[in-house]
Amino acid sequence: MSAAAPAPRRPGLAFAGVFAHTFCGLVAVGAVLPVLPGYVKGPLGYGDFAVGVVIGCYAISGLLLRPVAGRFADRRGRKWTALGGSLLLSAGGFLYLAPLGLAGLIFARLVLGAGEGAVYTAGSAWIVDLAPPARRGRVLGLYGLAVWGGLSVGPLLGSVIHSTAGYDEVWLLAAVLPLVGAVAGAFVGDPFVPRAQAEPHPLVAPEAVRPGIAVSLAAIGYATVASFVVLLLEKRGVSGGAVVFAAFAGAIVLARLVLGDLPDRVGPARVAVGATLAEAAGLLAIAVAGSLPVALLGAVAMGCGFSVLNPSLMLIVVGRVSESARGAALGTFTAFFDLGIGIGAPLAGLAAALVSYEAAFVLASAIAVGSAATIYALQRSMSQ
């Protein structure tokens, strides 16, 4: 349990501060995504599997840290946990600048994953504490715009900076933006006041495991797009791969504005099943795309699915735990997202190396159908 704290006098400004904090961090994360594959295969001289490892390895530290960050947020407060994550994000950006080869790049990505894990886990609990209980589904969806808005703006910004300046300037952007976000978050209060003697609860929240498995399977599709959509389209002579990834993230932003209250109205489990099926269809469209419009259509379908998937599953998790266990539960849930990326990016790289880029996307689509089946089984167990 926790002691009650006064609600913020100006909740809109408080929400904006937490939103800006997360948004700046995720712009930094997204800015490097379209340039990392070319950097690994070009200046560093490695192959497709190395691309998958570099893109996905950040999820390993995120996977390990998120439950720890969630428990720390429950015991020491959401705000300082989230701001500490921003400092780690910045450190990861500066490490990109170090000429340490592939090993150094992997280490930078591990630091980045630790920072992103703390920012999003503590930030999610922070924003739930600020929200009225009856609107938490809507607020979680809007807060997710900070993530996907950042991942929409970031790739475009990174591509422009890379084409007009170079790799070092992209790395510098990734280092500075999280510090800007930390300044924005520093002015927001933390309504959660932990008690000196917190109630014991497990580091891995059992209430979050089944929703977490579903989101980890869905995250494999995201990892595949982040790792190989640019290379797939370049292989076919189609330029604009970074635009496809931005369209995916942009569709999430727009769909959440329109469909943000869908989990509250229809039911989170039912919405999540439809979301994963939309993701599967989008991945198949990208796999067969022979032109930029078809790839964009697939990215939009996938983005619309993702727009309601995470808030739906998070709403299920939040509704099953007490306030004092909320950080740990969300840490467990979001760790599964990292698990999906950590498995998905190397798996996609292996499929691309052994078969083709197309095979990687078809495999991810089939796994997304498996996510839908997992959620359907969860829905049936919840209704009994």
C-alpha positions as CSV (number, residue, x, y, z in Angstrom):
1,M,0.0,0.0,0.0
2,S,1.0,3.6,-0.3
3,A,0.1,6.8,1.4
4,A,-2.3,9.1,-0.4
5,A,-0.9,12.2,-2.0
6,P,-2.8,15.3,-3.2
7,A,-3.9,15.2,-6.8
8,P,-2.0,17.7,-9.0
9,R,-3.6,21.1,-9.2
10,R,-3.2,21.3,-12.9
11,P,-3.4,17.7,-14.1
12,G,-3.2,18.7,-17.8
13,L,0.2,20.3,-17.3
14,A,1.4,17.3,-15.2
15,F,0.3,14.9,-18.0
16,A,2.1,17.1,-20.6
17,G,5.3,17.0,-18.5
18,V,5.4,13.2,-18.3
19,F,4.4,13.0,-21.9
20,A,7.2,15.3,-23.0
21,H,9.7,13.4,-20.9
22,T,8.8,10.1,-22.5
23,F,8.4,11.6,-26.0
24,C,11.9,13.1,-26.0
25,G,13.4,9.8,-24.9
26,L,11.6,7.8,-27.6
27,V,12.5,10.3,-30.4
28,A,16.1,9.5,-29.4
29,V,15.5,5.8,-29.6
30,G,13.7,6.0,-32.9
31,A,16.2,8.4,-34.6
32,V,18.9,5.7,-34.8
33,L,16.7,2.9,-36.1
34,P,16.8,3.7,-39.9
35,V,20.5,4.3,-39.9
36,L,21.8,1.5,-37.7
37,P,21.3,-1.3,-40.4
38,G,23.3,0.7,-42.9
39,Y,26.0,1.5,-40.3
40,V,26.4,-2.1,-39.3
41,K,26.6,-3.4,-42.9
42,G,28.5,-0.4,-44.3
43,P,31.2,1.2,-42.0
44,L,31.4,-1.8,-39.7
45,G,31.1,-4.4,-42.5
46,Y,28.9,-7.0,-40.9
47,G,25.9,-9.0,-42.2
48,D,22.2,-9.4,-41.7
49,F,22.4,-11.4,-38.5
50,A,24.6,-8.8,-36.9
51,V,22.0,-6.2,-37.9
52,G,19.3,-8.2,-36.0
53,V,21.6,-8.6,-33.0
54,V,22.4,-4.8,-32.8
55,I,18.7,-3.8,-33.2
56,G,17.4,-6.3,-30.7
57,C,20.1,-6.5,-28.1
58,Y,18.9,-3.4,-26.3
59,A,15.8,-5.5,-25.3
60,I,18.0,-7.8,-23.2
61,S,18.9,-5.1,-20.6
62,G,15.3,-3.8,-20.8
63,L,14.0,-7.2,-20.2
64,L,16.2,-7.6,-17.1
65,L,15.7,-4.1,-15.8
66,R,12.0,-3.4,-16.2
67,P,10.8,-5.6,-13.3
68,V,13.5,-4.1,-11.1
69,A,12.6,-0.6,-12.2
70,G,9.0,-1.3,-11.5
71,R,9.7,-2.5,-8.0
72,F,12.0,0.5,-7.5
73,A,9.3,2.8,-8.6
74,D,6.9,1.2,-6.1
75,R,9.3,1.7,-3.3
76,R,11.1,4.9,-4.1
77,G,8.7,6.8,-6.4
78,R,7.9,6.9,-10.1
79,K,9.5,10.2,-10.9
80,W,13.1,9.6,-9.9
81,T,13.1,6.2,-11.5
82,A,11.9,7.6,-14.8
83,L,14.4,10.5,-14.7
84,G,17.2,8.1,-14.0
85,G,16.2,6.2,-17.1
86,S,16.6,9.4,-19.1
87,L,20.2,9.7,-17.9
88,L,20.9,6.1,-19.1
89,L,19.3,6.9,-22.5
90,S,21.6,9.9,-22.8
91,A,24.6,7.8,-21.8
92,G,23.7,5.2,-24.5
93,G,23.6,8.0,-27.1
94,F,27.1,9.3,-26.2
95,L,28.4,5.7,-26.3
96,Y,27.4,5.5,-30.0
97,L,30.0,8.2,-30.6
98,A,32.8,6.0,-29.2
99,P,34.8,4.2,-32.0
100,L,34.6,0.8,-30.3
101,G,33.3,-1.3,-33.3
102,L,30.5,-3.8,-33.1
103,A,31.1,-4.7,-29.5
104,G,30.9,-1.1,-28.4
105,L,27.8,-0.6,-30.4
106,I,26.1,-3.6,-28.7
107,F,27.2,-2.2,-25.3
108,A,25.6,1.2,-26.2
109,R,22.4,-0.5,-27.2
110,L,22.4,-2.4,-23.8
111,V,22.7,0.8,-21.9
112,L,20.0,2.3,-24.1
113,G,17.7,-0.6,-23.3
114,A,18.2,-0.2,-19.6
115,G,17.3,3.5,-19.9
116,E,14.2,3.0,-22.0
117,G,13.0,0.2,-19.7
118,A,13.1,2.6,-16.7
119,V,11.6,5.5,-18.6
120,Y,8.6,3.6,-19.9
121,T,7.9,1.4,-16.9
122,A,8.1,4.1,-14.3
123,G,6.4,6.6,-16.6
124,S,3.4,4.2,-17.2
125,A,2.9,3.9,-13.4
126,W,3.4,7.6,-13.0
127,I,0.7,8.5,-15.6
128,V,-1.8,5.9,-14.2
129,D,-1.3,7.5,-10.7
130,L,-2.2,10.9,-12.3
131,A,-5.3,9.7,-14.1
132,P,-8.8,9.3,-12.8
133,P,-9.6,5.6,-12.3
134,A,-12.5,5.7,-14.8
135,R,-10.3,7.1,-17.6
136,R,-7.2,5.0,-17.2
137,G,-7.7,3.1,-20.4
138,R,-8.0,6.3,-22.4
139,V,-5.0,7.9,-20.5
140,L,-2.8,4.9,-21.1
141,G,-3.6,5.0,-24.8
142,L,-2.8,8.7,-25.0
143,Y,0.4,8.2,-23.0
144,G,1.4,5.6,-25.5
145,L,1.4,8.4,-28.1
146,A,4.6,9.6,-26.4
147,V,6.2,6.3,-27.3
148,W,4.8,5.9,-30.8
149,G,4.9,9.6,-31.6
150,G,8.6,9.5,-30.7
151,L,9.1,6.4,-32.8
152,S,7.3,8.2,-35.7
153,V,9.2,11.4,-35.5
154,G,12.6,9.9,-34.6
155,P,13.2,7.8,-37.8
156,L,12.4,10.7,-40.1
157,L,14.5,13.1,-38.0
158,G,17.4,10.6,-37.9
159,S,17.2,10.0,-41.7
160,V,17.3,13.7,-42.5
161,I,20.2,14.3,-40.2
162,H,22.1,11.4,-41.5
163,S,21.6,12.4,-45.1
164,T,22.5,16.0,-44.5
165,A,25.3,15.6,-41.9
166,G,26.3,12.1,-40.9
167,Y,26.2,9.3,-38.4
168,D,27.9,11.3,-35.5
169,E,25.2,13.9,-35.7
170,V,22.5,11.3,-35.3
171,W,24.3,9.8,-32.3
172,L,24.6,13.3,-30.8
173,L,20.9,13.8,-31.2
174,A,20.2,10.5,-29.4
175,A,22.4,11.7,-26.5
176,V,20.9,15.2,-26.0
177,L,17.2,14.7,-26.4
178,P,16.7,12.5,-23.3
179,L,18.3,15.3,-21.2
180,V,15.7,17.7,-22.6
181,G,13.0,15.3,-21.6
182,A,14.4,14.9,-18.1
183,V,14.1,18.7,-17.7
184,A,10.5,18.5,-18.7
185,G,9.8,15.7,-16.3
186,A,11.6,17.3,-13.4
187,F,8.9,19.9,-13.0
188,V,6.1,17.3,-12.5
189,G,5.1,16.1,-9.1
190,D,4.7,12.5,-8.1
191,P,1.3,11.8,-6.6
192,F,2.4,8.3,-5.5
193,V,3.9,8.4,-2.0
194,P,5.4,4.9,-1.0
195,R,5.2,3.8,2.6
196,A,8.5,3.3,4.4
197,Q,7.6,-0.4,4.8
198,A,6.2,-1.6,1.5
199,E,4.1,-4.7,1.3
200,P,6.1,-7.6,-0.2
201,H,5.1,-8.7,-3.6
202,P,6.9,-10.8,-6.2
203,L,9.4,-9.2,-8.6
204,V,7.6,-10.9,-11.5
205,A,3.9,-10.2,-11.1
206,P,1.9,-13.4,-12.0
207,E,-1.1,-11.3,-13.1
208,A,1.0,-9.9,-15.9
209,V,2.5,-13.1,-17.3
210,R,-0.3,-14.2,-19.8
211,P,-0.9,-10.7,-21.2
212,G,2.9,-10.4,-21.3
213,I,3.3,-13.6,-23.4
214,A,0.8,-12.1,-25.9
215,V,2.6,-8.8,-26.2
216,S,5.9,-10.6,-26.6
217,L,4.7,-12.5,-29.6
218,A,3.2,-9.4,-31.1
219,A,6.5,-7.5,-30.5
220,I,8.3,-9.9,-32.8
221,G,6.5,-8.3,-35.7
222,Y,7.7,-4.8,-34.6
223,A,11.3,-6.1,-34.3
224,T,11.1,-7.5,-37.8
225,V,9.9,-4.2,-39.2
226,A,12.4,-2.1,-37.3
227,S,15.3,-4.4,-38.4
228,F,14.5,-5.2,-42.0
229,V,11.8,-3.1,-43.7
230,V,14.5,-0.7,-45.1
231,L,16.6,-3.6,-46.4
232,L,13.6,-5.5,-47.8
233,L,12.5,-2.5,-49.9
234,E,16.0,-1.6,-51.0
235,K,16.4,-5.2,-52.3
236,R,13.3,-4.6,-54.5
237,G,14.5,-1.2,-55.7
238,V,11.9,0.7,-53.6
239,S,13.2,3.7,-51.7
240,G,11.6,5.2,-48.7
241,G,11.9,2.4,-46.1
242,A,12.3,4.9,-43.3
243,V,8.9,6.4,-44.4
244,V,7.3,3.0,-44.0
245,F,8.5,2.7,-40.5
246,A,7.3,6.2,-39.8
247,A,3.9,5.4,-41.3
248,F,3.7,2.4,-38.9
249,A,4.3,4.6,-35.9
250,G,2.2,7.5,-37.3
251,A,-0.7,5.1,-37.7
252,I,-0.4,4.2,-34.1
253,V,-0.6,7.9,-33.1
254,L,-3.6,8.7,-35.3
255,A,-5.5,5.5,-34.5
256,R,-5.1,6.1,-30.7
257,L,-6.6,9.5,-31.1
258,V,-9.6,8.0,-32.8
259,L,-9.8,4.6,-31.0
260,G,-8.3,5.4,-27.7
261,D,-11.5,4.6,-25.7
262,L,-12.2,1.4,-27.6
263,P,-10.8,-0.9,-24.9
264,D,-13.1,0.8,-22.3
265,R,-16.2,0.5,-24.5
266,V,-15.7,-3.0,-26.2
267,G,-13.5,-4.8,-23.7
268,P,-9.7,-5.0,-23.6
269,A,-9.3,-8.7,-24.5
270,R,-11.7,-8.6,-27.4
271,V,-10.0,-5.5,-28.8
272,A,-6.5,-7.1,-28.4
273,V,-7.5,-10.1,-30.5
274,G,-8.5,-7.9,-33.4
275,A,-5.4,-5.9,-33.0
276,T,-3.0,-8.8,-33.4
277,L,-4.9,-10.1,-36.5
278,A,-4.5,-6.6,-38.0
279,E,-0.8,-6.8,-37.3
280,A,-0.6,-10.2,-39.0
281,A,-2.3,-8.9,-42.1
282,G,0.0,-5.8,-42.2
283,L,3.1,-8.0,-42.0
284,L,2.0,-10.1,-44.9
285,A,1.3,-7.0,-47.0
286,I,4.8,-5.8,-46.4
287,A,6.2,-9.2,-47.2
288,V,4.7,-9.2,-50.7
289,A,5.0,-5.4,-51.3
290,G,6.4,-4.6,-54.7
291,S,5.8,-0.9,-54.3
292,L,5.9,1.8,-51.7
293,P,2.1,2.2,-51.5
294,V,1.6,-1.4,-50.7
295,A,4.3,-1.4,-48.0
296,L,2.7,1.8,-46.6
297,L,-0.7,0.1,-46.5
298,G,0.7,-2.9,-44.6
299,A,2.5,-0.5,-42.2
300,V,-0.7,1.4,-41.5
301,A,-2.7,-1.8,-40.9
302,M,0.0,-3.0,-38.5
303,G,0.1,0.4,-36.8
304,C,-3.7,0.5,-36.3
305,G,-3.4,-2.9,-34.6
306,F,-0.6,-1.9,-32.3
307,S,-2.4,1.3,-31.4
308,V,-4.9,-0.5,-29.2
309,L,-3.0,-3.7,-28.3
310,N,-0.7,-2.3,-25.6
311,P,-3.3,-0.2,-23.8
312,S,-5.8,-3.1,-23.9
313,L,-3.4,-5.5,-22.3
314,M,-2.0,-3.0,-19.9
315,L,-5.6,-2.2,-18.8
316,I,-6.1,-5.9,-18.0
317,V,-2.9,-5.9,-15.9
318,V,-3.6,-2.7,-14.0
319,G,-7.1,-3.9,-13.1
320,R,-5.7,-7.1,-11.4
321,V,-3.2,-5.5,-9.0
322,S,-3.2,-3.0,-6.1
323,E,-1.7,0.4,-6.4
324,S,1.4,-0.6,-4.4
325,A,2.1,-3.4,-6.9
326,R,1.4,-1.4,-10.0
327,G,4.9,-0.6,-10.9
328,A,6.1,-4.2,-10.6
329,A,3.2,-5.5,-12.6
330,L,3.7,-3.0,-15.4
331,G,7.5,-3.8,-15.2
332,T,6.7,-7.5,-15.8
333,F,4.4,-6.7,-18.6
334,T,6.7,-4.3,-20.5
335,A,9.6,-6.7,-19.9
336,F,7.7,-9.2,-22.1
337,F,7.7,-6.6,-24.9
338,D,11.5,-6.4,-24.6
339,L,11.6,-10.2,-24.7
340,G,9.7,-10.3,-27.9
341,I,12.1,-7.7,-29.5
342,G,15.2,-9.5,-28.1
343,I,14.0,-12.8,-29.6
344,G,12.4,-11.3,-32.7
345,A,15.2,-9.2,-34.1
346,P,17.8,-12.0,-34.2
347,L,15.1,-14.5,-35.3
348,A,14.2,-12.2,-38.2
349,G,17.9,-11.8,-39.0
350,L,18.4,-15.6,-39.0
351,A,15.3,-16.1,-41.3
352,A,16.7,-13.3,-43.6
353,A,20.1,-14.8,-43.7
354,L,19.0,-18.4,-44.3
355,V,16.0,-17.8,-46.5
356,S,15.0,-14.3,-47.4
357,Y,13.8,-11.0,-46.1
358,E,10.3,-12.0,-47.2
359,A,10.5,-15.1,-45.1
360,A,11.2,-13.1,-42.0
361,F,8.0,-11.1,-42.5
362,V,5.9,-14.1,-43.2
363,L,7.2,-15.8,-40.0
364,A,6.4,-12.7,-38.0
365,S,2.9,-12.7,-39.4
366,A,2.4,-16.3,-38.3
367,I,3.6,-15.5,-34.8
368,A,1.2,-12.6,-34.6
369,V,-1.6,-15.0,-35.2
370,G,-0.3,-17.0,-32.3
371,S,-0.5,-13.9,-30.2
372,A,-4.2,-13.6,-31.1
373,A,-4.8,-17.2,-30.0
374,T,-3.1,-16.5,-26.7
375,I,-5.3,-13.5,-26.0
376,Y,-8.4,-15.4,-27.0
377,A,-7.5,-18.1,-24.5
378,L,-7.0,-15.4,-21.9
379,Q,-10.4,-13.9,-22.7
380,R,-12.1,-17.3,-22.3
381,S,-10.4,-17.8,-18.9
382,M,-11.4,-14.3,-17.7
383,S,-15.1,-14.9,-18.7
384,Q,-15.4,-18.1,-16.7
